[in-house]
Amino acid sequence: GIYRTPEISRLVDLLMHRGCSGAAQSSWGPTVLVVAKDDDHSTWLINAIKEEFPDATIECTVPQNNPASVLLK
């Protein structure tokens, strides 16, 4: 498959069936990322992941919504 392990494939399937429109895997894993619709969706996803994958490490971040900047020295 396209994911490193069957567990990652199961995780991505779980997330897609819960409203995520896409997922990314870091190189060959094991990190997977998705974008949640809002805070409530994020909380719901985290709870679903914890229930299905109790040993998973989950980090929730927020976008910075700032343009990139270039610093010239």
CHARMM internal coordinates of N, CA and C (Angstrom, degrees):
IC EDIT
DIST 1 N 1 CA 1.4416
DIST 1 CA 1 C 1.5189
ANGL 1 N 1 CA 1 C 111.16
DIST 1 C 2 N 1.3033
ANGL 1 CA 1 C 2 N 115.04
DIHE 1 N 1 CA 1 C 2 N -176.98
DIST 2 N 2 CA 1.4660
ANGL 1 C 2 N 2 CA 119.51
DIHE 1 CA 1 C 2 N 2 CA -177.60
DIST 2 CA 2 C 1.5227
ANGL 2 N 2 CA 2 C 112.83
DIHE 1 C 2 N 2 CA 2 C -87.39
DIST 2 C 3 N 1.3253
ANGL 2 CA 2 C 3 N 117.22
DIHE 2 N 2 CA 2 C 3 N -10.45
DIST 3 N 3 CA 1.4585
ANGL 2 C 3 N 3 CA 120.43
DIHE 2 CA 2 C 3 N 3 CA 179.20
DIST 3 CA 3 C 1.5220
ANGL 3 N 3 CA 3 C 110.28
DIHE 2 C 3 N 3 CA 3 C -105.43
DIST 3 C 4 N 1.3100
ANGL 3 CA 3 C 4 N 116.17
DIHE 3 N 3 CA 3 C 4 N 155.27
DIST 4 N 4 CA 1.4588
ANGL 3 C 4 N 4 CA 122.24
DIHE 3 CA 3 C 4 N 4 CA -173.24
DIST 4 CA 4 C 1.5233
ANGL 4 N 4 CA 4 C 113.69
DIHE 3 C 4 N 4 CA 4 C -60.80
DIST 4 C 5 N 1.3288
ANGL 4 CA 4 C 5 N 116.93
DIHE 4 N 4 CA 4 C 5 N -40.62
DIST 5 N 5 CA 1.4614
ANGL 4 C 5 N 5 CA 120.52
DIHE 4 CA 4 C 5 N 5 CA -176.30
DIST 5 CA 5 C 1.5251
ANGL 5 N 5 CA 5 C 110.13
DIHE 4 C 5 N 5 CA 5 C -135.26
DIST 5 C 6 N 1.3171
ANGL 5 CA 5 C 6 N 116.95
DIHE 5 N 5 CA 5 C 6 N 161.21
DIST 6 N 6 CA 1.4675
ANGL 5 C 6 N 6 CA 119.62
DIHE 5 CA 5 C 6 N 6 CA 174.26
DIST 6 CA 6 C 1.5318
ANGL 6 N 6 CA 6 C 112.23
DIHE 5 C 6 N 6 CA 6 C -60.83
DIST 6 C 7 N 1.3382
ANGL 6 CA 6 C 7 N 117.35
DIHE 6 N 6 CA 6 C 7 N -31.93
DIST 7 N 7 CA 1.4654
ANGL 6 C 7 N 7 CA 120.58
DIHE 6 CA 6 C 7 N 7 CA 178.90
DIST 7 CA 7 C 1.5234
ANGL 7 N 7 CA 7 C 110.97
DIHE 6 C 7 N 7 CA 7 C -64.92
DIST 7 C 8 N 1.3291
ANGL 7 CA 7 C 8 N 116.71
DIHE 7 N 7 CA 7 C 8 N -41.23
DIST 8 N 8 CA 1.4710
ANGL 7 C 8 N 8 CA 119.72
DIHE 7 CA 7 C 8 N 8 CA 178.73
DIST 8 CA 8 C 1.5230
ANGL 8 N 8 CA 8 C 109.31
DIHE 7 C 8 N 8 CA 8 C -65.13
DIST 8 C 9 N 1.3057
ANGL 8 CA 8 C 9 N 117.10
DIHE 8 N 8 CA 8 C 9 N -40.44
DIST 9 N 9 CA 1.4626
ANGL 8 C 9 N 9 CA 120.79
DIHE 8 CA 8 C 9 N 9 CA 177.20
DIST 9 CA 9 C 1.5316
ANGL 9 N 9 CA 9 C 110.44
DIHE 8 C 9 N 9 CA 9 C -61.00
DIST 9 C 10 N 1.3255
ANGL 9 CA 9 C 10 N 117.47
DIHE 9 N 9 CA 9 C 10 N -42.77
DIST 10 N 10 CA 1.4665
ANGL 9 C 10 N 10 CA 121.73
DIHE 9 CA 9 C 10 N 10 CA 177.20
DIST 10 CA 10 C 1.5261
ANGL 10 N 10 CA 10 C 111.36
DIHE 9 C 10 N 10 CA 10 C -62.72
DIST 10 C 11 N 1.3389
ANGL 10 CA 10 C 11 N 116.14
DIHE 10 N 10 CA 10 C 11 N -40.79
DIST 11 N 11 CA 1.4600
ANGL 10 C 11 N 11 CA 121.10
DIHE 10 CA 10 C 11 N 11 CA 178.68
DIST 11 CA 11 C 1.5250
ANGL 11 N 11 CA 11 C 110.52
DIHE 10 C 11 N 11 CA 11 C -62.56
DIST 11 C 12 N 1.3216
ANGL 11 CA 11 C 12 N 117.01
DIHE 11 N 11 CA 11 C 12 N -47.14
DIST 12 N 12 CA 1.4620
ANGL 11 C 12 N 12 CA 120.53
DIHE 11 CA 11 C 12 N 12 CA -179.86
DIST 12 CA 12 C 1.5322
ANGL 12 N 12 CA 12 C 110.01
DIHE 11 C 12 N 12 CA 12 C -62.74
DIST 12 C 13 N 1.3234
ANGL 12 CA 12 C 13 N 117.59
DIHE 12 N 12 CA 12 C 13 N -42.03
DIST 13 N 13 CA 1.4660
ANGL 12 C 13 N 13 CA 120.31
DIHE 12 CA 12 C 13 N 13 CA 176.60
DIST 13 CA 13 C 1.5277
ANGL 13 N 13 CA 13 C 110.92
DIHE 12 C 13 N 13 CA 13 C -58.96
DIST 13 C 14 N 1.3222
ANGL 13 CA 13 C 14 N 116.74
DIHE 13 N 13 CA 13 C 14 N -44.93
DIST 14 N 14 CA 1.4635
ANGL 13 C 14 N 14 CA 120.98
DIHE 13 CA 13 C 14 N 14 CA 178.28
DIST 14 CA 14 C 1.5282
ANGL 14 N 14 CA 14 C 110.45
DIHE 13 C 14 N 14 CA 14 C -57.65
DIST 14 C 15 N 1.3233
ANGL 14 CA 14 C 15 N 116.91
DIHE 14 N 14 CA 14 C 15 N -45.99
DIST 15 N 15 CA 1.4648
ANGL 14 C 15 N 15 CA 121.13
DIHE 14 CA 14 C 15 N 15 CA -177.90
DIST 15 CA 15 C 1.5231
ANGL 15 N 15 CA 15 C 111.91
DIHE 14 C 15 N 15 CA 15 C -67.67
DIST 15 C 16 N 1.3284
ANGL 15 CA 15 C 16 N 117.43
DIHE 15 N 15 CA 15 C 16 N -39.66
DIST 16 N 16 CA 1.4625
ANGL 15 C 16 N 16 CA 120.53
DIHE 15 CA 15 C 16 N 16 CA 179.28
DIST 16 CA 16 C 1.5376
ANGL 16 N 16 CA 16 C 110.95
DIHE 15 C 16 N 16 CA 16 C -65.99
DIST 16 C 17 N 1.3187
ANGL 16 CA 16 C 17 N 116.43
DIHE 16 N 16 CA 16 C 17 N -36.34
DIST 17 N 17 CA 1.4616
ANGL 16 C 17 N 17 CA 120.24
DIHE 16 CA 16 C 17 N 17 CA 178.97
DIST 17 CA 17 C 1.5291
ANGL 17 N 17 CA 17 C 112.47
DIHE 16 C 17 N 17 CA 17 C -76.41
DIST 17 C 18 N 1.3125
ANGL 17 CA 17 C 18 N 116.57
DIHE 17 N 17 CA 17 C 18 N -5.16
DIST 18 N 18 CA 1.4604
ANGL 17 C 18 N 18 CA 120.79
DIHE 17 CA 17 C 18 N 18 CA 178.40
DIST 18 CA 18 C 1.5275
ANGL 18 N 18 CA 18 C 112.00
DIHE 17 C 18 N 18 CA 18 C -115.13
DIST 18 C 19 N 1.3220
ANGL 18 CA 18 C 19 N 115.73
DIHE 18 N 18 CA 18 C 19 N 25.80
DIST 19 N 19 CA 1.4597
ANGL 18 C 19 N 19 CA 119.07
DIHE 18 CA 18 C 19 N 19 CA 169.06
DIST 19 CA 19 C 1.5109
ANGL 19 N 19 CA 19 C 117.69
DIHE 18 C 19 N 19 CA 19 C 99.20
DIST 19 C 20 N 1.3108
ANGL 19 CA 19 C 20 N 119.20
DIHE 19 N 19 CA 19 C 20 N 1.80
DIST 20 N 20 CA 1.4645
ANGL 19 C 20 N 20 CA 120.15
DIHE 19 CA 19 C 20 N 20 CA 176.30
DIST 20 CA 20 C 1.5243
ANGL 20 N 20 CA 20 C 108.51
DIHE 19 C 20 N 20 CA 20 C -82.10
DIST 20 C 21 N 1.3128
ANGL 20 CA 20 C 21 N 117.01
DIHE 20 N 20 CA 20 C 21 N 139.60
DIST 21 N 21 CA 1.4630
ANGL 20 C 21 N 21 CA 119.53
DIHE 20 CA 20 C 21 N 21 CA -176.49
DIST 21 CA 21 C 1.5153
ANGL 21 N 21 CA 21 C 112.95
DIHE 20 C 21 N 21 CA 21 C -93.48
DIST 21 C 22 N 1.3056
ANGL 21 CA 21 C 22 N 117.91
DIHE 21 N 21 CA 21 C 22 N -5.75
DIST 22 N 22 CA 1.4585
ANGL 21 C 22 N 22 CA 121.21
DIHE 21 CA 21 C 22 N 22 CA 178.55
DIST 22 CA 22 C 1.5073
ANGL 22 N 22 CA 22 C 110.55
DIHE 21 C 22 N 22 CA 22 C -173.69
DIST 22 C 23 N 1.3185
ANGL 22 CA 22 C 23 N 115.63
DIHE 22 N 22 CA 22 C 23 N 162.25
DIST 23 N 23 CA 1.4669
ANGL 22 C 23 N 23 CA 121.39
DIHE 22 CA 22 C 23 N 23 CA 178.64
DIST 23 CA 23 C 1.5170
ANGL 23 N 23 CA 23 C 107.90
DIHE 22 C 23 N 23 CA 23 C -141.16
DIST 23 C 24 N 1.3070
ANGL 23 CA 23 C 24 N 115.62
DIHE 23 N 23 CA 23 C 24 N 153.33
DIST 24 N 24 CA 1.4606
ANGL 23 C 24 N 24 CA 121.35
DIHE 23 CA 23 C 24 N 24 CA 176.36
DIST 24 CA 24 C 1.5205
ANGL 24 N 24 CA 24 C 108.68
DIHE 23 C 24 N 24 CA 24 C -126.39
DIST 24 C 25 N 1.3038
ANGL 24 CA 24 C 25 N 115.55
DIHE 24 N 24 CA 24 C 25 N 146.51
DIST 25 N 25 CA 1.4608
ANGL 24 C 25 N 25 CA 121.96
DIHE 24 CA 24 C 25 N 25 CA 177.06
DIST 25 CA 25 C 1.5222
ANGL 25 N 25 CA 25 C 107.84
DIHE 24 C 25 N 25 CA 25 C -118.03
DIST 25 C 26 N 1.3225
ANGL 25 CA 25 C 26 N 117.24
DIHE 25 N 25 CA 25 C 26 N 133.08
DIST 26 N 26 CA 1.4558
ANGL 25 C 26 N 26 CA 120.84
DIHE 25 CA 25 C 26 N 26 CA 179.50
DIST 26 CA 26 C 1.5272
ANGL 26 N 26 CA 26 C 109.52
DIHE 25 C 26 N 26 CA 26 C -70.64
DIST 26 C 27 N 1.3121
ANGL 26 CA 26 C 27 N 116.46
DIHE 26 N 26 CA 26 C 27 N 120.93
DIST 27 N 27 CA 1.4584
ANGL 26 C 27 N 27 CA 121.97
DIHE 26 CA 26 C 27 N 27 CA -179.15
DIST 27 CA 27 C 1.5203
ANGL 27 N 27 CA 27 C 108.98
DIHE 26 C 27 N 27 CA 27 C 40.49
DIST 27 C 28 N 1.3282
ANGL 27 CA 27 C 28 N 117.58
DIHE 27 N 27 CA 27 C 28 N -111.76
DIST 28 N 28 CA 1.4585
ANGL 27 C 28 N 28 CA 120.00
DIHE 27 CA 27 C 28 N 28 CA 174.87
DIST 28 CA 28 C 1.5170
ANGL 28 N 28 CA 28 C 111.08
DIHE 27 C 28 N 28 CA 28 C -110.49
DIST 28 C 29 N 1.3180
ANGL 28 CA 28 C 29 N 116.36
DIHE 28 N 28 CA 28 C 29 N 37.35
DIST 29 N 29 CA 1.4528
ANGL 28 C 29 N 29 CA 121.84
DIHE 28 CA 28 C 29 N 29 CA 173.15
DIST 29 CA 29 C 1.5117
ANGL 29 N 29 CA 29 C 112.61
DIHE 28 C 29 N 29 CA 29 C 80.51
DIST 29 C 30 N 1.2853
ANGL 29 CA 29 C 30 N 115.24
DIHE 29 N 29 CA 29 C 30 N 179.34
DIST 30 N 30 CA 1.4578
ANGL 29 C 30 N 30 CA 127.37
DIHE 29 CA 29 C 30 N 30 CA 14.15
DIST 30 CA 30 C 1.5219
ANGL 30 N 30 CA 30 C 114.59
DIHE 29 C 30 N 30 CA 30 C -95.99
DIST 30 C 31 N 1.3274
ANGL 30 CA 30 C 31 N 118.83
DIHE 30 N 30 CA 30 C 31 N 7.70
DIST 31 N 31 CA 1.4611
ANGL 30 C 31 N 31 CA 120.11
DIHE 30 CA 30 C 31 N 31 CA -177.53
DIST 31 CA 31 C 1.5230
ANGL 31 N 31 CA 31 C 111.29
DIHE 30 C 31 N 31 CA 31 C -78.08
DIST 31 C 32 N 1.3334
ANGL 31 CA 31 C 32 N 115.33
DIHE 31 N 31 CA 31 C 32 N 133.91
DIST 32 N 32 CA 1.4620
ANGL 31 C 32 N 32 CA 122.70
DIHE 31 CA 31 C 32 N 32 CA 176.61
DIST 32 CA 32 C 1.5136
ANGL 32 N 32 CA 32 C 107.14
DIHE 31 C 32 N 32 CA 32 C -125.50
DIST 32 C 33 N 1.3347
ANGL 32 CA 32 C 33 N 116.63
DIHE 32 N 32 CA 32 C 33 N 141.07
DIST 33 N 33 CA 1.4570
ANGL 32 C 33 N 33 CA 118.66
DIHE 32 CA 32 C 33 N 33 CA 176.83
DIST 33 CA 33 C 1.5156
ANGL 33 N 33 CA 33 C 109.95
DIHE 32 C 33 N 33 CA 33 C -131.50
DIST 33 C 34 N 1.3200
ANGL 33 CA 33 C 34 N 114.33
DIHE 33 N 33 CA 33 C 34 N 149.42
DIST 34 N 34 CA 1.4599
ANGL 33 C 34 N 34 CA 122.98
DIHE 33 CA 33 C 34 N 34 CA 174.01
DIST 34 CA 34 C 1.5161
ANGL 34 N 34 CA 34 C 107.99
DIHE 33 C 34 N 34 CA 34 C -140.32
DIST 34 C 35 N 1.3171
ANGL 34 CA 34 C 35 N 115.60
DIHE 34 N 34 CA 34 C 35 N 162.24
DIST 35 N 35 CA 1.4617
ANGL 34 C 35 N 35 CA 121.32
DIHE 34 CA 34 C 35 N 35 CA 175.24
DIST 35 CA 35 C 1.5203
ANGL 35 N 35 CA 35 C 107.64
DIHE 34 C 35 N 35 CA 35 C -109.29
DIST 35 C 36 N 1.3230
ANGL 35 CA 35 C 36 N 116.09
DIHE 35 N 35 CA 35 C 36 N 123.62
DIST 36 N 36 CA 1.4661
ANGL 35 C 36 N 36 CA 121.31
DIHE 35 CA 35 C 36 N 36 CA 177.87
DIST 36 CA 36 C 1.5213
ANGL 36 N 36 CA 36 C 109.37
DIHE 35 C 36 N 36 CA 36 C -86.21
DIST 36 C 37 N 1.3216
ANGL 36 CA 36 C 37 N 115.41
DIHE 36 N 36 CA 36 C 37 N 156.29
DIST 37 N 37 CA 1.4686
ANGL 36 C 37 N 37 CA 120.82
DIHE 36 CA 36 C 37 N 37 CA -178.66
DIST 37 CA 37 C 1.5233
ANGL 37 N 37 CA 37 C 112.61
DIHE 36 C 37 N 37 CA 37 C -69.38
DIST 37 C 38 N 1.3362
ANGL 37 CA 37 C 38 N 116.69
DIHE 37 N 37 CA 37 C 38 N -36.39
DIST 38 N 38 CA 1.4618
ANGL 37 C 38 N 38 CA 121.92
DIHE 37 CA 37 C 38 N 38 CA -178.65
DIST 38 CA 38 C 1.5305
ANGL 38 N 38 CA 38 C 108.16
DIHE 37 C 38 N 38 CA 38 C -166.21
DIST 38 C 39 N 1.3273
ANGL 38 CA 38 C 39 N 116.73
DIHE 38 N 38 CA 38 C 39 N -176.19
DIST 39 N 39 CA 1.4657
ANGL 38 C 39 N 39 CA 120.83
DIHE 38 CA 38 C 39 N 39 CA -177.66
DIST 39 CA 39 C 1.5276
ANGL 39 N 39 CA 39 C 112.42
DIHE 38 C 39 N 39 CA 39 C -61.28
DIST 39 C 40 N 1.3242
ANGL 39 CA 39 C 40 N 116.99
DIHE 39 N 39 CA 39 C 40 N -40.99
DIST 40 N 40 CA 1.4622
ANGL 39 C 40 N 40 CA 119.73
DIHE 39 CA 39 C 40 N 40 CA -179.89
DIST 40 CA 40 C 1.5289
ANGL 40 N 40 CA 40 C 111.15
DIHE 39 C 40 N 40 CA 40 C -64.25
DIST 40 C 41 N 1.3160
ANGL 40 CA 40 C 41 N 116.41
DIHE 40 N 40 CA 40 C 41 N -42.43
DIST 41 N 41 CA 1.4685
ANGL 40 C 41 N 41 CA 120.58
DIHE 40 CA 40 C 41 N 41 CA 178.11
DIST 41 CA 41 C 1.5250
ANGL 41 N 41 CA 41 C 109.93
DIHE 40 C 41 N 41 CA 41 C -63.24
DIST 41 C 42 N 1.3124
ANGL 41 CA 41 C 42 N 116.66
DIHE 41 N 41 CA 41 C 42 N -41.68
DIST 42 N 42 CA 1.4587
ANGL 41 C 42 N 42 CA 121.60
DIHE 41 CA 41 C 42 N 42 CA 179.03
DIST 42 CA 42 C 1.5290
ANGL 42 N 42 CA 42 C 111.05
DIHE 41 C 42 N 42 CA 42 C -59.91
DIST 42 C 43 N 1.3228
ANGL 42 CA 42 C 43 N 116.39
DIHE 42 N 42 CA 42 C 43 N -47.09
DIST 43 N 43 CA 1.4671
ANGL 42 C 43 N 43 CA 121.00
DIHE 42 CA 42 C 43 N 43 CA 179.32
DIST 43 CA 43 C 1.5240
ANGL 43 N 43 CA 43 C 110.64
DIHE 42 C 43 N 43 CA 43 C -61.73
DIST 43 C 44 N 1.3164
ANGL 43 CA 43 C 44 N 116.73
DIHE 43 N 43 CA 43 C 44 N -43.08
DIST 44 N 44 CA 1.4621
ANGL 43 C 44 N 44 CA 122.17
DIHE 43 CA 43 C 44 N 44 CA 179.27
DIST 44 CA 44 C 1.5333
ANGL 44 N 44 CA 44 C 110.61
DIHE 43 C 44 N 44 CA 44 C -61.91
DIST 44 C 45 N 1.3482
ANGL 44 CA 44 C 45 N 116.70
DIHE 44 N 44 CA 44 C 45 N -43.15
DIST 45 N 45 CA 1.4654
ANGL 44 C 45 N 45 CA 120.93
DIHE 44 CA 44 C 45 N 45 CA 178.25
DIST 45 CA 45 C 1.5241
ANGL 45 N 45 CA 45 C 111.32
DIHE 44 C 45 N 45 CA 45 C -63.76
DIST 45 C 46 N 1.3191
ANGL 45 CA 45 C 46 N 116.46
DIHE 45 N 45 CA 45 C 46 N -44.87
DIST 46 N 46 CA 1.4641
ANGL 45 C 46 N 46 CA 120.64
DIHE 45 CA 45 C 46 N 46 CA -179.69
DIST 46 CA 46 C 1.5244
ANGL 46 N 46 CA 46 C 110.41
DIHE 45 C 46 N 46 CA 46 C -59.09
DIST 46 C 47 N 1.3228
ANGL 46 CA 46 C 47 N 116.78
DIHE 46 N 46 CA 46 C 47 N -44.79
DIST 47 N 47 CA 1.4717
ANGL 46 C 47 N 47 CA 120.37
DIHE 46 CA 46 C 47 N 47 CA 178.98
DIST 47 CA 47 C 1.5225
ANGL 47 N 47 CA 47 C 111.59
DIHE 46 C 47 N 47 CA 47 C -63.14
DIST 47 C 48 N 1.3292
ANGL 47 CA 47 C 48 N 117.33
DIHE 47 N 47 CA 47 C 48 N -39.66
DIST 48 N 48 CA 1.4679
ANGL 47 C 48 N 48 CA 120.73
DIHE 47 CA 47 C 48 N 48 CA 178.74
DIST 48 CA 48 C 1.5278
ANGL 48 N 48 CA 48 C 110.53
DIHE 47 C 48 N 48 CA 48 C -65.47
DIST 48 C 49 N 1.3287
ANGL 48 CA 48 C 49 N 116.91
DIHE 48 N 48 CA 48 C 49 N -40.51
DIST 49 N 49 CA 1.4734
ANGL 48 C 49 N 49 CA 120.64
DIHE 48 CA 48 C 49 N 49 CA 179.25
DIST 49 CA 49 C 1.5232
ANGL 49 N 49 CA 49 C 109.87
DIHE 48 C 49 N 49 CA 49 C -65.30
DIST 49 C 50 N 1.3239
ANGL 49 CA 49 C 50 N 116.88
DIHE 49 N 49 CA 49 C 50 N -45.65
DIST 50 N 50 CA 1.4694
ANGL 49 C 50 N 50 CA 120.79
DIHE 49 CA 49 C 50 N 50 CA -179.72
DIST 50 CA 50 C 1.5278
ANGL 50 N 50 CA 50 C 111.63
DIHE 49 C 50 N 50 CA 50 C -59.89
DIST 50 C 51 N 1.3252
ANGL 50 CA 50 C 51 N 116.01
DIHE 50 N 50 CA 50 C 51 N -37.21
DIST 51 N 51 CA 1.4580
ANGL 50 C 51 N 51 CA 119.98
DIHE 50 CA 50 C 51 N 51 CA -179.46
DIST 51 CA 51 C 1.5322
ANGL 51 N 51 CA 51 C 111.31
DIHE 50 C 51 N 51 CA 51 C -68.73
DIST 51 C 52 N 1.3185
ANGL 51 CA 51 C 52 N 116.57
DIHE 51 N 51 CA 51 C 52 N -42.75
DIST 52 N 52 CA 1.4636
ANGL 51 C 52 N 52 CA 121.21
DIHE 51 CA 51 C 52 N 52 CA -176.32
DIST 52 CA 52 C 1.5321
ANGL 52 N 52 CA 52 C 112.99
DIHE 51 C 52 N 52 CA 52 C -84.51
DIST 52 C 53 N 1.3374
ANGL 52 CA 52 C 53 N 116.02
DIHE 52 N 52 CA 52 C 53 N -32.50
DIST 53 N 53 CA 1.4697
ANGL 52 C 53 N 53 CA 122.06
DIHE 52 CA 52 C 53 N 53 CA -176.88
DIST 53 CA 53 C 1.5327
ANGL 53 N 53 CA 53 C 109.28
DIHE 52 C 53 N 53 CA 53 C -130.34
DIST 53 C 54 N 1.3281
ANGL 53 CA 53 C 54 N 118.39
DIHE 53 N 53 CA 53 C 54 N 75.04
DIST 54 N 54 CA 1.4690
ANGL 53 C 54 N 54 CA 121.33
DIHE 53 CA 53 C 54 N 54 CA -173.02
DIST 54 CA 54 C 1.5305
ANGL 54 N 54 CA 54 C 114.15
DIHE 53 C 54 N 54 CA 54 C -61.87
DIST 54 C 55 N 1.3263
ANGL 54 CA 54 C 55 N 119.03
DIHE 54 N 54 CA 54 C 55 N -22.11
DIST 55 N 55 CA 1.4628
ANGL 54 C 55 N 55 CA 120.96
DIHE 54 CA 54 C 55 N 55 CA -179.70
DIST 55 CA 55 C 1.5264
ANGL 55 N 55 CA 55 C 113.19
DIHE 54 C 55 N 55 CA 55 C -92.75
DIST 55 C 56 N 1.3263
ANGL 55 CA 55 C 56 N 118.01
DIHE 55 N 55 CA 55 C 56 N 0.71
DIST 56 N 56 CA 1.4673
ANGL 55 C 56 N 56 CA 121.29
DIHE 55 CA 55 C 56 N 56 CA -178.19
DIST 56 CA 56 C 1.5232
ANGL 56 N 56 CA 56 C 110.93
DIHE 55 C 56 N 56 CA 56 C -68.71
DIST 56 C 57 N 1.3065
ANGL 56 CA 56 C 57 N 115.62
DIHE 56 N 56 CA 56 C 57 N 145.80
DIST 57 N 57 CA 1.4557
ANGL 56 C 57 N 57 CA 121.84
DIHE 56 CA 56 C 57 N 57 CA 171.45
DIST 57 CA 57 C 1.5258
ANGL 57 N 57 CA 57 C 106.68
DIHE 56 C 57 N 57 CA 57 C -95.81
DIST 57 C 58 N 1.3129
ANGL 57 CA 57 C 58 N 116.85
DIHE 57 N 57 CA 57 C 58 N 126.19
DIST 58 N 58 CA 1.4639
ANGL 57 C 58 N 58 CA 121.75
DIHE 57 CA 57 C 58 N 58 CA -176.10
DIST 58 CA 58 C 1.5197
ANGL 58 N 58 CA 58 C 108.90
DIHE 57 C 58 N 58 CA 58 C -121.26
DIST 58 C 59 N 1.3237
ANGL 58 CA 58 C 59 N 115.85
DIHE 58 N 58 CA 58 C 59 N 131.20
DIST 59 N 59 CA 1.4587
ANGL 58 C 59 N 59 CA 121.34
DIHE 58 CA 58 C 59 N 59 CA 174.77
DIST 59 CA 59 C 1.5167
ANGL 59 N 59 CA 59 C 108.17
DIHE 58 C 59 N 59 CA 59 C -125.27
DIST 59 C 60 N 1.2976
ANGL 59 CA 59 C 60 N 116.20
DIHE 59 N 59 CA 59 C 60 N 130.77
DIST 60 N 60 CA 1.4573
ANGL 59 C 60 N 60 CA 121.89
DIHE 59 CA 59 C 60 N 60 CA 178.78
DIST 60 CA 60 C 1.5304
ANGL 60 N 60 CA 60 C 107.76
DIHE 59 C 60 N 60 CA 60 C -111.01
DIST 60 C 61 N 1.3081
ANGL 60 CA 60 C 61 N 116.33
DIHE 60 N 60 CA 60 C 61 N 124.21
DIST 61 N 61 CA 1.4645
ANGL 60 C 61 N 61 CA 120.52
DIHE 60 CA 60 C 61 N 61 CA 178.91
DIST 61 CA 61 C 1.5228
ANGL 61 N 61 CA 61 C 109.23
DIHE 60 C 61 N 61 CA 61 C -121.99
DIST 61 C 62 N 1.3064
ANGL 61 CA 61 C 62 N 115.95
DIHE 61 N 61 CA 61 C 62 N 166.90
DIST 62 N 62 CA 1.4646
ANGL 61 C 62 N 62 CA 120.68
DIHE 61 CA 61 C 62 N 62 CA 177.92
DIST 62 CA 62 C 1.5264
ANGL 62 N 62 CA 62 C 108.85
DIHE 61 C 62 N 62 CA 62 C -119.43
DIST 62 C 63 N 1.3299
ANGL 62 CA 62 C 63 N 116.54
DIHE 62 N 62 CA 62 C 63 N 151.13
DIST 63 N 63 CA 1.4683
ANGL 62 C 63 N 63 CA 118.41
DIHE 62 CA 62 C 63 N 63 CA 178.75
DIST 63 CA 63 C 1.5181
ANGL 63 N 63 CA 63 C 110.59
DIHE 62 C 63 N 63 CA 63 C -69.39
DIST 63 C 64 N 1.3136
ANGL 63 CA 63 C 64 N 115.87
DIHE 63 N 63 CA 63 C 64 N 152.44
DIST 64 N 64 CA 1.4727
ANGL 63 C 64 N 64 CA 120.29
DIHE 63 CA 63 C 64 N 64 CA 178.01
DIST 64 CA 64 C 1.5212
ANGL 64 N 64 CA 64 C 112.14
DIHE 63 C 64 N 64 CA 64 C -85.68
DIST 64 C 65 N 1.3267
ANGL 64 CA 64 C 65 N 116.92
DIHE 64 N 64 CA 64 C 65 N -25.92
DIST 65 N 65 CA 1.4616
ANGL 64 C 65 N 65 CA 121.65
DIHE 64 CA 64 C 65 N 65 CA 179.14
DIST 65 CA 65 C 1.5200
ANGL 65 N 65 CA 65 C 113.24
DIHE 64 C 65 N 65 CA 65 C 52.36
DIST 65 C 66 N 1.3143
ANGL 65 CA 65 C 66 N 117.01
DIHE 65 N 65 CA 65 C 66 N 35.51
DIST 66 N 66 CA 1.4551
ANGL 65 C 66 N 66 CA 122.18
DIHE 65 CA 65 C 66 N 66 CA 175.86
DIST 66 CA 66 C 1.5346
ANGL 66 N 66 CA 66 C 108.13
DIHE 65 C 66 N 66 CA 66 C -120.94
DIST 66 C 67 N 1.2963
ANGL 66 CA 66 C 67 N 117.62
DIHE 66 N 66 CA 66 C 67 N 143.26
DIST 67 N 67 CA 1.4596
ANGL 66 C 67 N 67 CA 118.48
DIHE 66 CA 66 C 67 N 67 CA 177.05
DIST 67 CA 67 C 1.5218
ANGL 67 N 67 CA 67 C 110.82
DIHE 66 C 67 N 67 CA 67 C -68.24
DIST 67 C 68 N 1.3100
ANGL 67 CA 67 C 68 N 115.07
DIHE 67 N 67 CA 67 C 68 N 156.69
DIST 68 N 68 CA 1.4681
ANGL 67 C 68 N 68 CA 119.27
DIHE 67 CA 67 C 68 N 68 CA 175.81
DIST 68 CA 68 C 1.5176
ANGL 68 N 68 CA 68 C 109.53
DIHE 67 C 68 N 68 CA 68 C -66.03
DIST 68 C 69 N 1.3057
ANGL 68 CA 68 C 69 N 115.91
DIHE 68 N 68 CA 68 C 69 N 152.27
DIST 69 N 69 CA 1.4682
ANGL 68 C 69 N 69 CA 119.91
DIHE 68 CA 68 C 69 N 69 CA 177.09
DIST 69 CA 69 C 1.5161
ANGL 69 N 69 CA 69 C 109.29
DIHE 68 C 69 N 69 CA 69 C -131.79
DIST 69 C 70 N 1.2988
ANGL 69 CA 69 C 70 N 115.01
DIHE 69 N 69 CA 69 C 70 N 150.60
DIST 70 N 70 CA 1.4666
ANGL 69 C 70 N 70 CA 121.52
DIHE 69 CA 69 C 70 N 70 CA 178.71
DIST 70 CA 70 C 1.5145
ANGL 70 N 70 CA 70 C 107.31
DIHE 69 C 70 N 70 CA 70 C -117.79
DIST 70 C 71 N 1.3050
ANGL 70 CA 70 C 71 N 115.85
DIHE 70 N 70 CA 70 C 71 N 125.78
DIST 71 N 71 CA 1.4705
ANGL 70 C 71 N 71 CA 120.70
DIHE 70 CA 70 C 71 N 71 CA 178.34
DIST 71 CA 71 C 1.5257
ANGL 71 N 71 CA 71 C 108.38
DIHE 70 C 71 N 71 CA 71 C -102.79
DIST 71 C 72 N 1.2907
ANGL 71 CA 71 C 72 N 116.93
DIHE 71 N 71 CA 71 C 72 N 122.94
DIST 72 N 72 CA 1.4477
ANGL 71 C 72 N 72 CA 122.15
DIHE 71 CA 71 C 72 N 72 CA 178.76
DIST 72 CA 72 C 1.5157
ANGL 72 N 72 CA 72 C 109.26
DIHE 71 C 72 N 72 CA 72 C -103.05
DIST 72 C 73 N 1.3201
ANGL 72 CA 72 C 73 N 115.83
DIHE 72 N 72 CA 72 C 73 N 134.65
DIST 73 N 73 CA 1.4637
ANGL 72 C 73 N 73 CA 119.91
DIHE 72 CA 72 C 73 N 73 CA 179.77
DIST 73 CA 73 C 1.4985
ANGL 73 N 73 CA 73 C 109.76
DIHE 72 C 73 N 73 CA 73 C -104.41
END
COOR INIT
IC SEED 1 N 1 CA 1 C
IC BUILD
